[in-house]
Amino acid sequence: MNKILAICTSPDKGGLELYFVKLVNYYHDKKLPIISVCQNDSLISKIIRSPMFFVSKLGILNIFINAYSISKKIRGKNINIIHVSWTKDLLLAVLIKLFSKENISIIYYRQMKITRNKKDIYHRFIYKNISRVLVITKQLQSDCQRYLPIAPHKIIHLKYGIQIPNKIINTKDRKKIFDRFDLNEKLFTIGVFSRIEEQKGQHLVVEALNSINNEDIQLLIIGHCMDNKYLDKLNNMIDEFKLKKQISITSFIESPMELMPLLDLVILPTYEETFGLVVAESMLMGTPVIGSNAGGVPEIIEDKINGLLFEPKNYNSLKEEIIRTFDSLELRKKLSDNAKIFAKENYDYQTHFSNLDNILNDL
């Protein structure tokens, strides 16, 4: 049986960190041996159920101290797998492996895009000690084979696993929920779920709505603000276009999938997304999707079959696809039905971990 040390010292709580939580809690709940390493008082440390080792914010000096301390703690516990979620934790993982002097395999699940060559001395040292690099999309697999100093057969495409929430907001509660966001429950409603920053492209949806000029369409933007200047820009655009009654912006919510069935359409307007988790989540919840034709999104959306694609950074292209979905209930049903089938076949939660187990057992 594999015994896993799972490392994520990121202080944030984005998709990467939440996957780490799912990984750890999945194995812990299955009563399989897993120990976590997290940063003191990080957001994810508060929702992890496994035993934990805590580290302070890692720097050039204390990373060696922390690695040595953890290596002493795991010595004799028969840890044979170190799982890494965050790129910045790779050195810590390698040092723990070397200090422990035990036969440990390092698995790195990469979910962020890579755009430059990493074949310098430092990265050669790191990847010499990594057994497998798991990647979230085929495009990322190709990029890693190009840029990383590791044999191509050690870079494996592992499709994401999405857990359907136990609780779904009842459609009878639509009015109560929409009142909370100052929206009209009778209107065609578009949702955008993403951090609020320019490359996420929320302004494209605002510009598209202004161009459509239809008061029967409204927009709900949900996401943690990463750029206050950009948020000010969005609000100024909304004021200028006189769209205040049609657009609501709210901060991060804990489980966006619970809200998705109440929406008529979800849009991912990002300039380029490595994967496009929101798209896959929306598909599972039966909400039609539009995504930018870039990054990993075209691996999820087959245009006009299970979703619609638009030209990145082009609000006129996005406008056309919004109108297409608004005008046709038949199209929305077709996209929704096909998307549900596709997402269940490709992003099943249990299948993801079964495939991960097979990879670990083959080491």
MOWO-V610231 format. One record per backbone hydrogen bond with DSSP energy under -1.0 kcal/mol. CO is the residue of the C=O (numbers start at 0). NH is the residue of the N-H. If there is no record, write none. Layout:
BEGIN
<<CO;NH> <CO;NH>>
END
This chain:
BEGIN
<<2;79> <2;80> <3;34> <4;82> <5;36> <6;84> <13;17> <14;18> <15;19> <16;20> <17;21> <18;22> <19;23> <20;24> <21;25> <22;26> <23;27> <24;28> <25;29> <26;31> <27;30> <32;3> <34;5> <35;52> <36;7> <37;54> <38;41> <43;46> <50;35> <52;37> <54;39> <58;62> <60;63> <61;65> <62;66> <63;67> <64;68> <65;69> <66;70> <67;71> <68;72> <69;73> <73;76> <79;104> <80;4> <81;106> <82;6> <83;108> <85;88> <86;89> <88;92> <89;93> <90;94> <91;95> <92;96> <93;97> <94;98> <95;99> <101;103> <104;81> <105;130> <105;131> <106;83> <107;133> <109;135> <119;123> <120;124> <121;125> <122;126> <123;127> <125;128> <131;107> <132;155> <133;109> <134;157> <136;140> <137;141> <138;142> <139;143> <140;144> <141;145> <142;146> <143;147> <146;117> <147;149> <150;153> <151;154> <153;132> <155;134> <169;172> <170;173> <172;176> <173;177> <174;178> <175;179> <177;182> <178;181> <183;186> <187;217> <188;263> <188;264> <189;219> <190;266> <191;221> <194;196> <195;225> <195;226> <196;199> <197;200> <198;270> <200;203> <201;205> <202;206> <203;207> <204;208> <205;209> <206;210> <207;211> <208;212> <213;216> <215;187> <217;189> <218;247> <219;191> <220;249> <221;193> <223;195> <226;230> <227;231> <228;232> <229;233> <230;234> <231;235> <232;236> <233;237> <234;238> <235;239> <236;240> <237;242> <238;241> <242;245> <242;246> <245;218> <247;220> <249;222> <254;257> <255;258> <255;259> <257;168> <258;261> <259;262> <264;190> <265;289> <267;291> <272;295> <275;279> <276;280> <277;281> <278;282> <279;283> <280;284> <281;286> <282;285> <287;265> <288;307> <289;267> <290;309> <291;293> <293;296> <295;298> <296;299> <296;300> <301;304> <301;305> <306;303> <307;290> <309;292> <310;313> <313;317> <314;318> <315;319> <316;320> <317;321> <318;322> <319;323> <320;324> <321;325> <322;326> <327;331> <328;332> <329;333> <330;334> <331;335> <332;336> <333;337> <334;338> <335;339> <336;340> <337;341> <338;342> <339;343> <340;344> <341;345> <342;346> <346;161> <347;351> <348;352> <349;353> <350;354> <351;355> <352;356> <353;357> <354;358> <355;359> <356;360> <357;361> <359;362>>
END
